Amino acid sequence: MYSPIRFRKAFNLIQIDEDRIFDIIRDRKPRSIALNGPEPLLPKIQKVSEKIENEFNIISYIIGDKSWGSCDLNTHAAEMLGADILFNVGHTITIENFGEKVFMINAFDTIRFDNVALKCATELKGRFKTISLVTDSQHLHQIDTVRKIFEDNGFVVVKGKGKGQLNDTQVFGCEFHPLHNIKSEIEAFIFLGQSRFHSIGIALSTEKPTFMLDPYFEEFLQINNEAEVVKKRAILSVYKALDARTLGIIIGLKEGQFANIKALEFKKELSKLGINIQLIALTEISNEKLENFREIDAFIQVACPRLGTDNYFSKPVLSVPQGLALIKLLKKEPIEEFFKIQHWL
């Protein structure tokens, strides 16, 4: 695993689209603004904030809480601060703004993939013919350059089409639409970026050979073995939850994670099966907070599908796909490959 220090170094080469921020401020003339983004980007966001105050003589707030994406904009904090505009930095999506106050600001990584892409193409030549390139927000602008390297080495590169908030070739940690309409013709997926989080999601969702290109260390790594470990742990959690007599269903209180209807659907279905259900609402979902609910045997959370697979919990904490698998087991039905879906919510 890469250390947090190395991960933070990776963010040093990321450039925030300051020009767009400044253009919006000039056009909208706000009295105050707020900025937020991924935690490792906060040092760069601080510098942008200073520039805004110096250039426009307005109040600029930095929201220091973690922002995981367009599902976690923290508009409530901006409203409490009285900010006229909220700039969410580093989560490129097809939607440029939410309403009149929230603007999505791109942050692109300037690191080049030429060397690691050539190394990967050379070593995979003969093993695969048809591949697809996939990436996250920070590296979307590198796709065409890397595609040419693979095509020059004899690969057929198929582009996955975006859907909803996702651009072509883009994935979230929980959403994989561009992969599923092409996966039948793809032999392997190549993820551009230093993110096991995204790469493991691709491998689980497609069950295809998946490689991660790390441009910082100029290494590429097949991620499927790690994904298999995550999958086995997820399945084990489902079976552990079978013994639960009281289940907590957790509703996320972040604006993009609020799925009350889904929670009520789970409550109705599980109550029919004789399970005692308690509904819990949380903004931040952690093991420390769940330990307060001592009488609950297991949880299903409908906030973020990666919480249970990527974090430690002392009791089973199931995602929506895992929760659906649990219901099937309780009904004595076989569980299918519950990760092999386009969207894990």
Residue, then its C-alpha position, 0 to 999 in steps of 0.5 A: m500500500y502507498s503511504p499517506i505521505r506519498f499520496r499527499k505528494a501526488f497532490n503537489l502536481i495538481q493545478i486548480d482551475e483558478d481562472r474559472i473561480f475568478d471569472i465566476i467571482r467577477d461575474r457574480k460579485p459575491r460578498s463572501i465565498a467558501l471553498n472545499g475539496p479532498e483533504p490532501l488538496l487543502p494546502k492548495i485551496q488555502k493559497v487560492s483562498e488567499k488570492i481571492e481575498n487579495e484580488f477581490n477584497i471579499i471574505s473567503y472561507i475554507i471548509g476543512d471537513k473532508s469532501w469525497g465528491s459530488c455526493d459530499l458537497n457540504t452545502h450546509a456548512a456554506e449556508m451556515l457561514g452565509a457564503d454566497i458561493l460554494f466552490n467544490v474543488g477537484h471533482t470533475i463531473t459532467i455537471e458544472n454547477f448545482g443550482e445558483k450557489v454551488f460550482m464544481i471546479n476542476a483540478f488536473d494533475t500535471i504528471r505525465f503517463d508516457n513512461v509508465a504507459l509505454k512500460c505497461a503496453t510493452e509488457l502486456k503486448g501479446r497477453f491482451k488485444t482489446i483494452s479500455l482506459v479508465t480514470d478519475s477526475q484528475h487525469l481525464h485530460q491524459i486519456d488521449t495521450v495514453r490511448k495513442i501510446f497503446e494504439d501505437n503498440g498494437f492495442v485496440v482501445v475502446k472508449g467507455k461512454g459516460k452517463g449521468q455525472l460521469n464523463d467518458t472513461q470516468v469512474f467514481g469509487c461506487e459508479f462504473h457506467p462507462l465500463h458496463n456497456i463495453k465490458s463484453e468486448i474488453e479483455a482488460f481495463i487500465f486505470l490511470g492514476q495512483s488509486r487502489f480505491h478506484s482500481i479495486g472498484i473496477a475489478l470488482s464491478t467487471e471481474k476483468p483483469t484490471f491494471m493500475l498505472d502509477p505515474y509517480f513511481e512509473e509502475f503498473l500493478q494488476i489489482n485483481n488479487e487485492a480486489e478478491v480479498v475485498k470481495k471475500r471480506a464483503i461476502l463474509s460480512v454478509y454471512k455474519a449478518l445472517d445471525a443478526r436479530t436486530l439490524g440498524i439501517i443507517i441513513g447518511l445525512k450528507e446531501g448526496q448520500f441521503a437515501n431515506i426511501k432506500a432505507l425504508e425499503f430495507k426496513k419493510e423487507l427485513s421486517k417481513l423476515g422477522i428482523n428487528i430494525q432500528l433506523i439511524a441517521l448519521t453525517e459521519i459513519s465510523n466504528e467509534k460512533l456505531e459502537n454506541f449502538r450496543e444492542i444492534d448486531a449488524f448494520i446496513q448503510v445506504a450512504c456510501p457503498r464503499l464504507g463497509t468494504d474500505n473501513y474497519f468496523s467491529k460489527p458487519v456494516l453492509s452496503v446496499p448490494q450486500g444488504l440485497a444479498l443478505i435478503k436473498l440469503l434470508k429467503k434461502e435464495p442464491i446470491e449472485e455476483f452482487f458487485k457486478i453492477q454499474h452503480w453500488l447504490 
